[in-house]
Structures are given as structure tokens and as C-alpha cells.
Amino acid sequence: MKLKICGMKYPENILEVSQLLPEYLGFIFWEKSSRYFDGEIPKINKSIKKIGVFVDATVEEIISKIKKYDLDVIQLHGDESPEFCRNLKMENIEIIKVFSVNDDFDFSVLEPFENACDYFLFDTKGKLPGGNGITFNWQILQHYKLTKPFFLSGGIGLNDIEDIKKLNLPIYAIDVNSKFEIEAGLKNIKLLKSFKNNLQTLNI
């Protein structure tokens, strides 16, 4: 199971986190976020994929950030259509489409996106497009019947490993953020290291 650490902001902290060799680092390009990124990404290990997180941005804005930051993956948190996703895929980049989940989530809305993106990401439905810092009822994912691999997100912390393991679901990656922060955008290296080590127990 792969690890995505999202909401990276400070160059020195980015370098420290990159030493843990997560599979993904996420950079938020939504200006209303407290973790909005507009700095310089330091040189990190090439094995780590850089994800750009966007909310209803234009194709032109996204392409500009892809080129500026040499992004590997685009994460779409807004109301982007399947056609929008397909247009972006023409840029030869991986696409993660985010869906905010609550107990009434209708999984049929995923079907038009199945061939338009590379991964789904399930986050908690809240006041913000993401980063609400709370978990949703993961048991609802038992209704997920598609084959598209997905990221699990939403308030995941150090003590959630066992509950994730019990789900017995085809989770591709775990996405963490606020539960591993000293302040918005500044990650706690010790906690992340412990979580990453514990995550290895899921790779059975």
C-alpha cells in the first residue's frame, strides 16, 4: 500500500519528508487553502511522484503548474467533468479524481469517470473541498464495485492502521495530511516515520 503525504509547503520540511521516501508528495494549488503552495520545490528523490492538487482550475492553469513544477500527477478536487479529465490526460499525466463521501454517497456517479482518470480518491464530505481533517464511515466503501484503484483520504492518523487493515479493501494508497502536522503545511517527521513503518504491516 502506497503513501501520499499531502499539503507540503516549506522547502526544508519537504526535504525532510522526502527522506522517508513516500511514493507521493502533494502540493495544493488552491489559493483558499491554508496549505496553498507557491514556492519552489527543492530537488527530491526521483522515485517520489509530485502531485498537484487543484479545485476547479482551468486546463491552462493546470498545464502551467505542470510545466513549472514538473508535476507527475494531477488531483482534481472540484466539479471537473469526465471530459475535462480526458482533456488533461492528453498532457500525458496521471489523473486522480476526488469524490467527497458521506453516508448517502451514490457510487454510480463514478462510472462516467472510470475511463477518464487513473485513480479515484475518496475523502470526507465537509465544508471545504478537502482538508477537513475528519474521517468518513469507511464501511460505505464496501459498496465500491469498480476495478479502478483508489486513494483513501480524510483525517487519517497514526492510530487508524488497524481499522484500515480490517476493511479488506483494494486500497491503492493512503493519503495523510493534517493529523501529521505541527501547523498547517509543516509536517511532523517523527509521526510520519512511525506511520510509514506501521503501514508496511498492511503489505501482506
N, C-alpha and C positions, 0 to 999 in steps of 0.2 A: 504494500500500500504506500502510495507516494505522499509527500508532504509539500504543501504550499503554505508559505508564510507571507501574508498579505499586509498591505498598509505600510510598506517601507518608506522611510522619509529622510533619515540622516546618513550621510556618506560613511562616517566612521562606524556607525551601528550596522549599516548594510554590509560592510566588510566583515564585521564580527559575525553576523548571522550567516554570511556566505561560507564561513569556515565550517559550519555544521553540515554543509552540502545538502540542503533541501533540494528537491527536484525543481521547485518553482519559487520565485520571489515575485510578489505582486506590487505594482506601483499604481496608485489611484490618480487618475487624471480628471476627476470630477471636482470642480472648484469649491463646491459647498462642503466637501469632506474636510474634517479636521486633520486628515492624513493626506491631503492634496499634495502631489509631488510636482515640483517644477525646478528641481535642482539638477545636479549632474550625478549619473550613476557611475560609481567607481568600477574599475576593472575587476570582474569576479570570475570564478571558475566557469569555463565554457560549458560544463555539464549542467549548470543551473539555467533553466529557461526563465526569461523575463516576461512577465505578464503585465499588459497594460489594461487597466480597469476603466471602463467608460460608461456613462449614463446618457443615452440619447444624444450622443455626439454625431456629427456629420461624418460621412465617409472620408471627406477631405481632412478633417481634423484628426481622425484616427490614423490615416496614412502618414500625415505629418509627424505624429508621435512615433509611429513605427520606424520611420527613417531616422528621426533624431536620436532615439534611444536604442535602436537595433533590437526591437521587441520580437519575441518569438511567438507569443500567444496574445490574443485579444479576448478580454472578458467583457461581455455586454450585459449591463445591469438594468437597462431601461425597457422601453416598449418596442425594441427593434423587431422588425418583421423577418420571416424566413427569407424573403427576397433580399433584404438588407444584409443578412448573414451571408447569403450566397455571393453577393457582390463583393463583400470583403474577402471571401475565400479566394477570389481571383487574384488577390495580392500574395498568394502562396503563403498564407499564415494560418495557424490553428485558431479555431474559434470556440470559446466557451460561452454558452448561452445560459444566463441565470434565470431561475424561477423562484419566486418567493412563495413559501409554503405555509399553509395553516391547516387546520383540521378539515377544512372544506375544499382543499385543493383538488382540482379536476385534472387528472393525468392525461386526459385526451388532448389537452392544449399542447402537449409535447409533440404530437405526431407530425404536424407540418414542419417541425424543426429537425426531424430525425436525420434528414439528408442535407440539412443546411448548416450544420455545425459539427464539431468534432467531439465535444463533450457537453453535458448538462452540468449545472451546478445548482444544488438545492440549498437555499438559505431561508432564514426565518422571515416571514412576512411581518413588517413593522412600519414605523413612521418613515424611516429612511429606506432608500433602495437597497442598502446593505449596511453592515457595521452596527447592527442594533444590539449586538452583544448577548443575545439570548438564544436558546435552542428551541427548536420546534419538536413536535411529537414525532420522533424518528420512526415509530411503528407504522406511520402512514405510508412510508416508503415500501412496505410490503406489497402495496398495490402497484408498484412500478413493474411493468411487464415488458418494456422495450429492452433492446440489447445495447443501446448507447451507454458507454461508461460515464460515470458521473463523479463530481466532487461533492463532498458533504461539508457544509459550512454552517455558521451561526452559533456563536457563543461557545465554541468547543474549548474545553480547558483540560488541565492536567489529569483530572480525575474521571474523564469520560472514556478512557481507553477500554475498560471492561464492558461498558454499555455498548460501545461501537462493535466490539467483538461479538457480543450476544446477538446483534442484529442479523448476522449471517447473510449480508447483502453484498452484491458485486460492486463495492465502493472502490473507485479508481484512486482517489486521493482525498486526503483530509486537508481542509483549509482553515488555518488558525490566524487569529489577529488579536483582538482586544484583551483576551484573557492572559496574554503573554506580554503585556506592556507595562512599562514604568510610567509612561504618559503616552498620549496619542502619537503613534509613529515611532516611539522609542521602545525597542524590544528587550525583554529580559532574557539574556543569553542562557543563564543557568536553567531557567524554567523550560526554555525551548530545547535545550540539550537533553534534559530529563524526558520531555515528551517524545522527542525523536527516538530516544533509546527504547522507551516503552512501546512506541509504535511498531518497532521491529517484531514484537511478540505477536502482532497480527499477521505477519507474513509467514503463515504456516503452510 
